[in-house]
Each structure stands twice: as structure tokens, then as C-alpha cells.
Amino acid sequence: MNTHLQQISHKITHSFKEKIIFVLRIILLAAIQVSFALHDNFYVQYPLIKQALFGLNTFLTGSILISVLRFIIIVWYNQRNRKSNEVRGSFVLGINQIATILNVVFIAIGIMQALGIDPAKFVTSITIVAMAIALIFRDYITNMISGLIIMFSDQYTIGDRIKIGEHEGKIVDIAL
């Protein structure tokens, strides 16, 4: 019973932290936007600060949009399937993984903008390198796509008991 209460306490604490971080991201984004509007002369004198804040602005905008879309999709899914909030379905895990990947993409774009690198030109210039990387990491990419398929299917979910060959166990997490 004590571990069940600890799990509930951890979920409440984790949920509260997520909400606080989300609100802080919105406040920081608003502060950057107001700063751009009110202190244009300052940024003319210090273009590197403007560049760094522009990168942070890009990341925060993308991150907030991803968080809102993630929340809407999960609420829609839970209402549609009437699943208990205690058990996270594979679909929810898949959405969380995709949100994480998209956040990493926005972090990379924000860093490139902060360093003065045009992300579109960067992607264009590394296309050949990307093809070589795709060939080298083909198995990893295939496994990642397979993981996404498992996350979005209802065949397996956390808590299921499975047997593969001689090995038997319980699914405790599904990741890429």
C-alpha cells in the first residue's frame, strides 16, 4: 500500500513540475517577445544577444506548440478509449517519444540560429552526409521505426506478460 501511495505522490509531483515548467516557458517566451518589441535599439548594438535570444525564441515556440499538441492528442485519445489514467497506453508512450524527438529537433534549430547558422542551408549542405549516415545506421533506424509501430499498436502494452523463445517476462517500458 505504501508503494502505491508513493507512486501516486510521484505522479502528482511529476505532473506539477511539468505544469510549472510549461508556465515558465510561456513567461520566458513572452518576455523575449516583449524585449524584441521594446528594446530594438539595444539589439542593434548587441546583435549576438539578439541572435541568441532568437534561437531561444525558436526553441520555446516549438516546444510550447509541441506540448499543447501532445496534451490535446493524449486527452482526445484517453476520452476516446476511456482508459484509466493510472496505466499509460502504448499510444501515449508513442506520442511522448515523438514529442521528445521534435523537442530535440527544435533544440538543434535553436542552437543553429543562436550560432548564426541558417538551418535550411545547413540541412541542404549535409544531405550527402545524411544519406551516408542513414546507410550506416540503417538497422538502428529500422529498430526505431519498429519501436514506434509497437508503441502505436494495441498488441503490447506496459504490464503485459510475454514469452519469446525461452525467455519470459513482463513489459515495464516501451521505448524507441
LOVO-376046 format. One line per 2 residues: for each residue z, y negated, x of N, C-alpha, C, O, CB. Coordinates in pm, whole numbers, plus 50000, padded with zeros to 5 digits. Glycine has a CB too. Example, Ala and Ser with C-alpha at 12.3 -4.5 7.8 and 13.67 -1.06 7.14 Angstrom:
2
50780 50569 51319 50780 50450 51230 50780 50330 51320 50846 50332 51424 50905 50447 51131 | 50708 50225 51285 50714 50106 51367 50787 49997 51290 50804 49886 51341 50572 50060 51408
//
This chain:
176
50000 50119 50082 50000 50000 50000 50000 49874 50087 49933 49776 50056 50121 50001 49906 | 50076 49879 50195 50086 49765 50284 49950 49732 50346 49916 49614 50359 50189 49792 50394
49871 49834 50385 49740 49807 50444 49645 49748 50342 49559 49666 50377 49681 49935 50504 | 49658 49788 50215 49574 49731 50110 49603 49581 50094 49511 49501 50081 49598 49804 49975
49730 49544 50097 49768 49402 50089 49717 49325 50211 49676 49210 50199 49920 49387 50077 | 49720 49389 50328 49670 49325 50449 49520 49302 50438 49469 49198 50479 49703 49410 50573
49447 49401 50381 49303 49386 50365 49271 49271 50269 49181 49192 50296 49242 49518 50313 | 49345 49262 50159 49323 49154 50063 49354 49020 50129 49280 48923 50111 49410 49174 49937
49464 49013 50204 49502 48891 50274 49394 48851 50374 49361 48733 50385 49637 48909 50345 | 49338 48949 50447 49233 48921 50544 49108 48867 50473 49045 48774 50522 49198 49049 50624
49072 48925 50357 48955 48879 50283 48974 48736 50234 48883 48654 50243 48927 48972 50163 | 49093 48706 50183 49121 48571 50135 49116 48472 50251 49057 48365 50239 49259 48565 50064
49178 48508 50363 49178 48421 50481 49036 48400 50532 48998 48288 50564 49267 48480 50591 | 48957 48508 50539 48819 48500 50588 48736 48412 50494 48659 48328 50540 48758 48642 50599
48751 48433 50364 48678 48354 50265 48716 48206 50275 48629 48119 50266 48705 48407 50123 | 48844 48178 50292 48891 48040 50305 48833 47975 50430 48790 47860 50427 49045 48035 50309
48832 48050 50542 48775 47997 50666 48627 47965 50648 48579 47862 50695 48794 48097 50782 | 48552 48055 50581 48410 48031 50557 48389 47903 50477 48298 47825 50507 48347 48150 50484
48472 47882 50375 48459 47762 50292 48490 47637 50372 48419 47537 50360 48552 47771 50171 | 48594 47641 50454 48630 47525 50537 48518 47494 50636 48482 47378 50654 48763 47551 50614
48463 47596 50700 48354 47576 50796 48232 47518 50726 48166 47430 50780 48318 47708 50867 | 48202 47567 50606 48089 47515 50529 48108 47367 50498 48016 47287 50515 48071 47596 50398
48226 47330 50452 48255 47190 50420 48246 47103 50546 48193 46992 50542 48395 47177 50355 | 48298 47154 50658 48290 47078 50783 48145 47058 50828 48110 46952 50879 48369 47150 50894
48061 47160 50808 47919 47146 50842 47854 47037 50757 47775 46958 50807 47845 47279 50823 | 47887 47034 50628 47831 46931 50540 47878 46792 50583 47799 46698 50586 47871 46957 50392
48006 46779 50615 48061 46649 50659 47994 46604 50788 47958 46488 50802 48213 46659 50678 | 47979 46696 50883 47915 46661 51011 47769 46622 50990 47722 46526 51051 47923 46779 51108
47697 46694 50904 47558 46659 50874 47550 46521 50810 47463 46441 50846 47495 46765 50782 | 47638 46493 50717 47639 46362 50651 47669 46251 50753 47607 46145 50750 47743 46358 50536
47764 46278 50843 47798 46178 50945 47679 46151 51037 47653 46036 51074 47920 46226 51029 | 47606 46255 51073 47488 46237 51159 47383 46156 51085 47323 46065 51143 47430 46374 51203
47360 46188 50958 47259 46116 50879 47296 45968 50866 47210 45881 50882 47245 46179 50740 | 47422 45940 50837 47467 45801 50826 47454 45731 50960 47415 45614 50966 47613 45795 50776
47487 45801 51066 47477 45745 51200 47332 45708 51233 47307 45602 51290 47531 45844 51304 | 47238 45795 51197 47097 45764 51220 47054 45639 51143 46977 45558 51193 47009 45883 51180
47105 45626 51022 47065 45512 50938 47128 45381 50982 47064 45276 50978 47101 45539 50792 | 47255 45386 51024 47328 45262 51053 47322 45217 51198 47340 45098 51227 47469 45279 51014
47299 45308 51289 47308 45274 51432 47177 45301 51506 47177 45363 51612 47421 45352 51497 | 47069 45255 51450 46938 45279 51510 46927 45213 51648 46867 45271 51739 46827 45226 51419
46984 45094 51666 46978 45024 51795 47050 45104 51904 47005 45107 52019 47041 44885 51783 | 47161 45167 51868 47235 45249 51965 47147 45362 52017 47145 45391 52136 47363 45306 51902
47073 45426 51925 46990 45540 51964 46866 45497 52043 46809 45576 52118 46947 45618 51841 | 46825 45373 52026 46715 45321 52108 46762 45309 52252 46687 45338 52345 46665 45183 52055
46888 45267 52272 46944 45253 52406 46976 45390 52468 46964 45407 52590 47070 45167 52402 | 47015 45486 52387 47056 45617 52436 46975 45727 52368 47024 45795 52278 47208 45640 52413
46851 45744 52412 46763 45842 52346 46809 45988 52364 46779 46072 52280 46621 45828 52399 | 46880 46017 52472 46928 46155 52492 47032 46193 52388 47037 46308 52343 46986 46171 52633
47116 46098 52350 47216 46126 52246 47144 46148 52113 47181 46237 52036 47319 46009 52235 | 47043 46066 52086 46966 46084 51962 46898 46220 51960 46897 46288 51858 46861 45972 51947
46843 46259 52072 46776 46389 52083 46874 46503 52058 46843 46598 51986 46710 46404 52222 | 46993 46495 52118 47094 46599 52100 47140 46604 51954 47155 46713 51897 47215 46574 52193
47164 46488 51894 47206 46486 51754 47094 46531 51660 47121 46588 51555 47251 46346 51715 | 46969 46506 51698 46857 46554 51617 46853 46707 51617 46828 46769 51514 46724 46496 51670
46879 46767 51734 46886 46913 51742 47000 46968 51658 46984 47067 51587 46902 46958 51887 | 47117 46903 51666 47232 46944 51585 47203 46926 51436 47242 47009 51354 47358 46865 51625
47135 46818 51402 47095 46792 51264 47005 46904 51212 47023 46952 51099 47024 46656 51253 | 46909 46947 51293 46819 47055 51253 46896 47184 51229 46875 47251 51128 46711 47078 51361
46986 47218 51321 47066 47340 51304 47152 47332 51178 47154 47426 51099 47155 47363 51427 | 47223 47221 51159 47313 47208 51044 47237 47214 50912 47283 47277 50817 47391 47076 51053
47121 47149 50906 47041 47152 50783 47000 47295 50750 47017 47341 50637 46917 47062 50797 | 46946 47365 50849 46905 47503 50827 47022 47593 50792 47012 47676 50702 46835 47557 50950
47132 47576 50861 47249 47660 50839 47306 47640 50699 47344 47737 50633 47356 47629 50943 | 47312 47516 50654 47364 47488 50519 47271 47547 50413 47317 47606 50316 47380 47336 50497
47140 47530 50432 47045 47587 50336 47055 47739 50331 47051 47798 50223 46902 47545 50371 | 47068 47802 50447 47081 47948 50453 47209 47992 50383 47209 48090 50308 47081 47996 50600
47319 47920 50405 47446 47956 50341 47437 47945 50190 47487 48032 50118 47558 47866 50392 | 47374 47839 50141 47361 47821 49997 47272 47931 49937 47308 47990 49835 47302 47681 49965
47158 47958 50000 47070 48063 49951 47139 48200 49955 47125 48279 49862 46941 48067 50033 | 47212 48228 50063 47286 48354 50076 47385 48367 49961 47395 48473 49899 47358 48362 50212
47459 48261 49933 47558 48263 49826 47491 48288 49691 47539 48370 49612 47636 48131 49824 | 47381 48218 49663 47311 48233 49536 47259 48376 49519 47274 48435 49412 47195 48133 49526
47199 48431 49623 47144 48566 49616 47254 48669 49595 47237 48761 49515 47064 48598 49742 | 47365 48655 49666 47474 48751 49652 47538 48742 49514 47568 48845 49454 47580 48728 49761
47559 48621 49463 47616 48606 49329 47521 48667 49225 47565 48738 49135 47642 48455 49296 | 47391 48640 49238 47292 48697 49147 47295 48849 49153 47295 48916 49049 47151 48645 49181
47298 48904 49274 47300 49049 49290 47426 49111 49230 47419 49211 49158 47290 49087 49439 | 47541 49051 49257 47667 49104 49204 47672 49096 49052 47722 49187 48987 47786 49028 49264
47620 48988 48994 47617 48977 48848 47521 49077 48787 47548 49136 48682 47578 48835 48806 | 47410 49095 48854 47310 49188 48802 47358 49332 48808 47331 49411 48717 47179 49174 48880
47428 49367 48914 47472 49505 48932 47617 49528 48894 47664 49641 48892 47451 49545 49074 | 47688 49421 48863 47828 49430 48822 47911 49516 48917 47991 49599 48875 47837 49486 48681
47889 49494 49046 47964 49569 49148 48098 49503 49172 48114 49382 49153 47885 49580 49280 | 48193 49583 49214 48326 49532 49247 48317 49447 49372 48239 49477 49463 48427 49648 49268
48395 49340 49378 48398 49254 49496 48464 49322 49615 48450 49276 49728 48470 49124 49464 | 48537 49431 49591 48606 49499 49700 48509 49579 49786 48532 49596 49905 48715 49590 49645
48402 49629 49727 48306 49711 49801 48181 49629 49823 48116 49585 49728 48273 49842 49725 | 48146 49609 49949 48025 49535 49981 47909 49633 49983 47909 49729 50060 48038 49459 50117
47810 49610 49899 47695 49697 49894 47604 49678 50012 47616 49581 50087 47619 49674 49767 | 47514 49771 50029 47417 49764 50139 47330 49640 50127 47295 49579 50228 47330 49889 50141
47296 49602 50005 47214 49483 49984 47283 49359 50038 47220 49276 50104 47182 49465 49836 | 47412 49346 50011 47488 49230 50059 47493 49230 50211 47481 49125 50274 47630 49231 50001
47512 49349 50271 47511 49356 50418 47375 49314 50473 47368 49244 50574 47544 49499 50464 | 47268 49356 50406 47134 49317 50450 47113 49168 50443 47057 49108 50535 47030 49387 50366
47156 49106 50333 47144 48960 50319 47224 48890 50427 47177 48791 50484 47191 48914 50179 | 47345 48939 50456 47427 48878 50561 47360 48890 50698 47366 48796 50777 47566 48943 50565
47297 49005 50726 47228 49023 50854 47109 48929 50866 47086 48869 50971 47182 49169 50870 | 47033 48916 50757 46918 48825 50759 46964 48681 50776 46902 48604 50850 46835 48839 50628
47073 48644 50709 47128 48508 50725 47169 48483 50869 47148 48375 50923 47248 48487 50630 | 47229 48584 50932 47269 48570 51073 47147 48551 51162 47148 48465 51250 47349 48694 51119
47043 48629 51140 46921 48616 51220 46860 48477 51201 46819 48414 51299 46817 48725 51182 | 46853 48430 51078 46797 48297 51052 46882 48187 51114 46828 48088 51163 46784 48273 50901
47014 48203 51114 47101 48105 51180 47074 48101 51330 47073 47994 51391 47249 48137 51154 | 47053 48218 51390 47021 48222 51535 46889 48152 51561 46875 48081 51661 47014 48369 51585
46791 48171 51472 46662 48102 51487 46683 47951 51482 46626 47877 51562 46562 48147 51377 | 46765 47903 51386 46790 47759 51377 46871 47708 51496 46853 47593 51537 46863 47727 51247
46959 47790 51551 47030 47751 51674 46929 47732 51787 46936 47633 51861 47138 47857 51713 | 46837 47826 51801 46735 47816 51907 46648 47693 51888 46618 47623 51985 46648 47943 51910
46606 47666 51764 46524 47548 51737 46603 47420 51767 46549 47327 51826 46475 47548 51590 | 46729 47417 51726 46813 47300 51753 46832 47276 51902 46826 47162 51948 46949 47318 51687
46854 47383 51978 46870 47369 52124 46740 47318 52186 46743 47232 52274 46910 47504 52188 | 46627 47373 52141 46499 47326 52195 46480 47177 52166 46437 47102 52254 46382 47407 52136
46511 47136 52045 46496 46994 52012 46593 46908 52091 46558 46797 52133 46517 46972 51862 | 46714 46957 52112 46812 46881 52190 46767 46865 52336 46799 46766 52401 46949 46951 52185
46692 46964 52385 46642 46958 52523 46506 46889 52533 46450 46877 52642 46633 47098 52581 | 46453 46845 52419 46325 46773 52421 46204 46865 52422 46095 46822 52459 46320 46684 52540
46222 46989 52382 46112 47085 52377 46063 47094 52233 46142 47116 52142 46156 47226 52431 | 45932 47078 52214 45875 47091 52080 45868 47240 52044 45794 47314 52109 45734 47024 52071
45943 47286 51943 45945 47428 51909 45807 47486 51877 45779 47601 51912 46037 47451 51792 | 45719 47410 51811 45586 47460 51777 45504 47484 51903 45437 47587 51916 45513 47360 51684
45509 47390 51996 45436 47409 52122 45495 47523 52203 45422 47598 52268 45438 47279 52205 | 45626 47536 52200 45693 47644 52273 45649 47780 52220 45616 47870 52298 45846 47629 52262
45648 47796 52089 45608 47924 52029 45462 47953 52061 45427 48067 52092 45629 47922 51876 | 45378 47851 52055 45237 47869 52088 45219 47912 52232 45135 47997 52262 45159 47741 52061
45296 47854 52322 45279 47884 52464 45332 48021 52503 45290 48077 52604 45348 47780 52546 | 45423 48076 52426 45478 48207 52464 45422 48323 52381 45479 48432 52381 45628 48204 52452
45313 48300 52311 45255 48405 52225 45220 48529 52305 45250 48640 52261 45131 48352 52154 | 45158 48513 52419 45121 48629 52501 45246 48700 52552 45251 48823 52552 45032 48586 52621
45345 48625 52594 45470 48684 52639 45538 48757 52522 45595 48865 52541 45565 48576 52697 | 45531 48700 52404 45592 48762 52286 45525 48896 52255 45593 48991 52216 45582 48669 52163
45394 48904 52271 45325 49031 52248 45371 49136 52349 45391 49252 52312 45172 49013 52257 | 45387 49096 52473 45435 49190 52575 45577 49236 52543 45609 49354 52558 45430 49126 52714
45662 49142 52501 45800 49175 52464 45801 49270 52344 45880 49365 52340 45881 49047 52432 | 45712 49244 52247 45705 49331 52129 45666 49473 52168 45719 49570 52112 45604 49275 52027
45575 49486 52262 45536 49621 52307 45650 49690 52381 45674 49809 52363 45413 49613 52399 | 45720 49614 52462 45831 49672 52539 45946 49714 52447 46004 49821 52465 45881 49572 52644
45977 49631 52351 46091 49657 52263 46049 49715 52128 46118 49698 52028 46169 49529 52241 | 45936 49784 52126 45883 49840 52002 45984 49931 51933 46003 49922 51812 45756 49918 52031
46050 50018 52009 46148 50110 51950 46266 50034 51891 46313 50068 51782 46198 50210 52054 | 46313 49933 51960 46424 49852 51910 46385 49781 51781 46462 49779 51685 46469 49750 52016
46265 49723 51779 46218 49653 51660 46203 49751 51543 46238 49718 51430 46083 49582 51688 | 46150 49871 51571 46137 49972 51467 46273 50012 51412 46289 50025 51291 46064 50096 51522
46371 50030 51499 46506 50065 51455 46568 49952 51372 46638 49977 51274 46596 50097 51575 | 46541 49829 51412 46594 49715 51338 46535 49711 51197 46608 49687 51100 46565 49584 51413
46405 49733 51185 46341 49734 51054 46393 49851 50970 46414 49837 50850 46187 49743 51068 | 46413 49965 51034 46469 50081 50962 46610 50049 50913 46647 50087 50801 46472 50205 51053
46689 49981 50994 46823 49940 50953 46819 49848 50833 46902 49860 50742 46895 49871 51068 | 46723 49756 50832 46709 49667 50717 46671 49745 50591 46721 49716 50482 46603 49559 50745
46583 49843 50607 46544 49925 50491 46664 50000 50436 46682 50008 50315 46432 50024 50530 | 46746 50055 50524 46866 50127 50480 46962 50032 50410 47023 50068 50309 46937 50196 50599
46977 49909 50464 47068 49812 50404 47027 49776 50263 47112 49757 50176 47075 49688 50489 | 46894 49765 50238 46848 49722 50108 46825 49836 50010 46800 49813 49892 46722 49645 50124
46834 49959 50058 46821 50072 49967 46960 50109 49916 47061 50076 49977 46753 50195 50037 | 46963 50176 49804 47091 50219 49749 47121 50365 49784 47209 50425 49724 47093 50200 49599
47047 50422 49880 47071 50560 49919 47206 50575 49987 47282 50668 49956 46960 50609 50012 | 47236 50486 50078 47360 50494 50153 47435 50363 50139 47375 50255 50137 47334 50526 50302
47566 50372 50130 47649 50254 50126 47779 50283 50199 47811 50398 50228 47676 50209 49980 | 47854 50180 50229 47979 50196 50302 48073 50283 50220 48091 50261 50100 48043 50058 50334
48133 50381 50286 48226 50472 50220 48164 50607 50189 48236 50702 50161 48276 50410 50094 | 48029 50618 50194 47965 50747 50170 47995 50844 50283 48008 50804 50399 47813 50729 50154
48005 50971 50248 48021 51076 50348 47884 51139 50369 47817 51174 50273 48128 51183 50305 | 47843 51153 50496 47711 51210 50526 47724 51320 50631 47823 51327 50703 47614 51101 50576
47621 51405 50636 47615 51511 50736 47474 51511 50793 47376 51523 50721 47652 51651 50675 | 47467 51498 50925 47339 51501 50997 47350 51611 51101 47423 51600 51199 47306 51361 51063
47276 51717 51079 47284 51831 51170 47425 51889 51167 47477 51924 51061 47245 51791 51313 | 47486 51898 51283 47622 51950 51293 47727 51841 51275 47846 51871 51262 47642 52016 51427
47684 51717 51275 47777 51605 51270 47800 51559 51126 47708 51549 51046 47725 51488 51354 | 47927 51532 51097 47965 51487 50964 48056 51367 50979 48137 51360 51072 48035 51600 50884
48043 51271 50888 48129 51153 50897 48118 51064 50776 48048 51095 50679 48096 51074 51021 | 48189 50952 50784 48194 50853 50676 48130 50724 50726 48155 50683 50839 48342 50828 50628
48047 50662 50643 47983 50536 50680 48087 50425 50670 48143 50401 50563 47860 50507 50589 | 48112 50358 50782 48209 50249 50783 48142 50113 50797 48202 50012 50763 48309 50269 50897
48017 50109 50845 47945 49983 50858 47798 50014 50870 47760 50118 50925 47995 49902 50979 | 47715 49925 50820 47571 49937 50834 47524 49808 50899 47548 49699 50847 47500 49962 50695
47458 49820 51012 47410 49703 51085 47267 49728 51130 47212 49837 51113 47502 49670 51206 | 47209 49625 51189 47071 49639 51239 47065 49742 51349 46958 49768 51403 47017 49506 51289
//
